[in-house]
């Protein structure tokens, strides 16, 4: 992959998230759908407390999820 083709932003964390937690990112997005009523940082805190996810990974998933959901 050339420098121009590199994934940037929150999606750049996805390979590491899948490797570390053993689930595709779609799994996490499905879980976040049930948390849509929460604010961004509340969703991050939920992933951290309920799924023992690191802050950077949780924040990347939530940022991407919210941008795709238009919230």
C-alpha positions as CSV (number, residue, x, y, z in Angstrom):
1,X,0.0,0.0,0.0
2,X,1.5,3.3,-1.0
3,X,1.6,6.3,1.3
4,X,-1.3,7.9,-0.6
5,X,-3.4,4.8,-0.1
6,X,-2.9,4.4,3.6
7,X,-5.9,4.4,5.8
8,X,-6.1,7.5,8.0
9,X,-8.2,8.5,11.0
10,X,-10.1,6.2,13.3
11,X,-10.1,3.3,10.7
12,X,-6.3,3.1,10.9
13,X,-6.8,1.5,14.3
14,X,-9.1,-1.3,13.0
15,X,-6.5,-4.0,12.2
16,X,-5.0,-3.6,15.7
17,X,-8.4,-3.7,17.3
18,X,-9.3,-6.9,15.5
19,X,-6.0,-8.5,16.4
20,X,-6.1,-7.5,20.0
21,X,-9.7,-8.2,20.9
22,X,-10.4,-11.1,18.5
23,X,-13.5,-9.7,16.8
24,X,-14.1,-7.8,13.6
25,X,-15.0,-4.2,14.0
26,X,-18.5,-4.9,12.8
27,X,-19.0,-6.8,16.1
28,X,-18.2,-3.6,18.1
29,X,-20.4,-1.5,15.8
30,X,-23.3,-3.9,16.5
31,X,-22.8,-3.5,20.2
32,X,-22.6,0.3,19.9
33,X,-25.9,0.4,18.1
34,X,-27.5,-0.4,21.5
35,X,-25.6,2.5,23.1
36,X,-26.7,5.2,20.6
37,X,-28.4,7.3,23.4
38,X,-25.0,7.9,25.0
39,X,-22.7,10.8,24.3
40,X,-19.3,10.1,22.6
41,X,-17.3,9.8,25.8
42,X,-20.0,7.8,27.5
43,X,-19.8,5.3,24.7
44,X,-16.0,5.2,25.1
45,X,-16.3,4.7,28.8
46,X,-18.8,1.9,28.2
47,X,-16.4,0.0,25.9
48,X,-13.6,0.5,28.4
49,X,-15.6,-0.7,31.4
50,X,-17.7,-3.4,29.9
51,X,-15.2,-4.8,27.4
52,X,-11.8,-3.8,28.9
53,X,-10.9,-1.9,25.8
54,X,-8.1,0.6,25.8
55,X,-9.0,4.3,25.4
56,X,-7.5,4.8,22.0
57,X,-9.2,1.8,20.5
58,X,-12.5,2.6,22.1
59,X,-12.3,6.2,21.0
60,X,-11.5,5.2,17.4
61,X,-14.5,2.8,17.2
62,X,-16.9,5.4,18.7
63,X,-15.6,8.2,16.4
64,X,-16.0,6.1,13.3
65,X,-19.3,4.6,14.4
66,X,-20.8,8.0,15.2
67,X,-19.6,9.5,11.9
68,X,-21.2,6.6,9.9
69,X,-24.5,6.9,11.9
70,X,-24.7,10.6,11.5
71,X,-24.7,11.2,15.3
